[in-house]
Amino acid sequence: MSGGTFERELKGVLRGDVDVLERVTKSCPPEERDAYWRILNRPFTVLRAAGSLGIDLVALRGDVSFPIEVKASKSKTLWLSNTRRTIEQAKDILEECARSELLPLYAYRRKNVRGDSWRLFTLDGAAIAGRLRKFQRRIPSAALSKEGNHILRWDEGLPLHAFIDFIAGGAVGSAAKGVKAAHP
């Protein structure tokens, strides 16, 4: 699968696309699956970003928005210092988000993993105001190497189902229950 495939997968989850949710939650335990399906209560409009800032997706909703960089690997650890491009990309994302007071997210998709294969991270250094501070406190920051480069350790990230549970909140709504019952 190419990087674009994982971008489309995350876009589908955050939008509440039933077919994508069904596929992504197939190997999840019931509590993770239920959390994923809660996105139907409060879905995002998700745009694929084209540009040089290194942002793959922008998730928009009336109360909150996130620029998201998507990464995928079979490895448990992803070094954002393996190329000059990834180092500059992280720096550019952080600067742009600090300028606009947005919380930058890195979505790390681990390949060949059963259950919730997504983990979320943010980057320290963005001056976050208002409601986004609540999210910043819940989402782990990427670790830093001795050289100051970012490291995504999959085991240390926030599972996507936990993020969705937090942002969508509560039990699945009645409309979503009907969809979920039809698509276990």
Backbone hydrogen bonds, N-H to C=O, Kabsch-Sander energy under -0.5 kcal/mol:
donor,donor_aa,acceptor,acceptor_aa,energy
5,T,2,S,-0.8
6,F,2,S,-1.2
7,E,3,G,-2.1
8,R,4,G,-2.4
9,E,5,T,-2.0
10,L,6,F,-2.6
11,K,7,E,-2.6
12,G,8,R,-2.5
13,V,9,E,-2.2
14,L,10,L,-2.6
15,R,11,K,-1.9
16,G,12,G,-0.9
16,G,13,V,-0.9
17,D,12,G,-3.0
18,V,16,G,-0.6
21,L,17,D,-2.8
22,E,18,V,-2.6
23,R,19,D,-1.9
24,V,20,V,-3.0
25,T,21,L,-2.2
26,K,23,R,-0.8
28,C,25,T,-1.5
32,E,29,P,-0.6
33,R,29,P,-2.5
34,D,30,P,-2.8
35,A,31,E,-1.7
36,Y,32,E,-2.5
37,W,33,R,-2.2
38,R,34,D,-0.8
38,R,35,A,-1.0
39,I,36,Y,-1.7
40,L,37,W,-1.6
41,N,38,R,-2.1
42,R,38,R,-0.7
44,F,14,L,-2.8
45,T,60,L,-3.0
46,V,44,F,-0.6
47,L,58,V,-2.5
49,A,47,L,-0.5
49,A,56,D,-2.9
51,G,49,A,-0.5
54,G,51,G,-0.5
56,D,54,G,-0.6
56,D,68,I,-1.7
57,L,68,I,-2.6
58,V,47,L,-2.3
59,A,66,F,-2.7
60,L,45,T,-3.4
60,L,58,V,-0.6
61,R,64,V,-1.2
64,V,61,R,-0.6
66,F,59,A,-2.3
68,I,57,L,-3.3
69,E,105,L,-2.6
70,V,68,I,-0.5
71,K,107,A,-2.9
73,S,109,R,-1.9
78,L,152,L,-2.9
79,W,77,T,-0.5
80,L,78,L,-0.6
80,L,150,H,-2.7
82,N,79,W,-1.1
87,I,83,T,-1.7
88,E,84,R,-2.6
89,Q,85,R,-2.6
90,A,86,T,-2.1
91,K,87,I,-1.9
92,D,88,E,-3.0
93,I,89,Q,-2.7
94,L,90,A,-2.4
95,E,91,K,-2.5
96,E,92,D,-2.7
97,C,93,I,-2.6
98,A,94,L,-2.4
99,R,95,E,-2.2
100,S,96,E,-1.6
101,E,97,C,-0.7
101,E,98,A,-0.6
102,L,97,C,-2.4
105,L,67,P,-2.3
106,Y,121,F,-2.8
107,A,69,E,-2.7
107,A,105,L,-0.5
108,Y,106,Y,-0.6
108,Y,119,R,-3.3
109,R,71,K,-3.2
109,R,107,A,-0.7
110,R,108,Y,-0.7
110,R,117,S,-2.9
111,K,73,S,-2.4
111,K,109,R,-0.5
113,V,110,R,-0.6
117,S,115,G,-0.8
119,R,108,Y,-1.7
120,L,158,L,-2.3
121,F,106,Y,-2.1
122,T,140,P,-2.1
123,L,104,P,-0.6
126,A,123,L,-0.8
128,I,126,A,-1.2
132,L,129,A,-1.0
133,R,130,G,-1.7
134,K,131,R,-1.2
135,F,131,R,-0.9
136,Q,132,L,-2.6
137,R,133,R,-2.0
138,R,134,K,-0.8
138,R,135,F,-0.6
139,I,135,F,-1.9
142,A,122,T,-2.7
143,A,151,I,-1.8
145,S,149,N,-3.1
148,G,145,S,-1.9
151,I,143,A,-2.5
152,L,78,L,-3.2
153,R,151,I,-0.7
154,W,76,K,-2.8
154,W,152,L,-0.8
156,E,153,R,-2.6
157,G,153,R,-0.6
157,G,154,W,-1.4
158,L,120,L,-2.3
160,L,118,W,-1.5
162,A,159,P,-0.6
163,F,159,P,-1.8
164,I,160,L,-2.8
165,D,161,H,-2.3
166,F,162,A,-1.9
167,I,163,F,-2.8
168,A,164,I,-3.0
169,G,164,I,-0.6
169,G,165,D,-1.5
177,K,173,G,-2.6
178,G,174,S,-1.7
179,V,175,A,-1.6
180,K,176,A,-3.3
181,A,177,K,-2.9
182,A,178,G,-1.4
183,H,179,V,-1.3
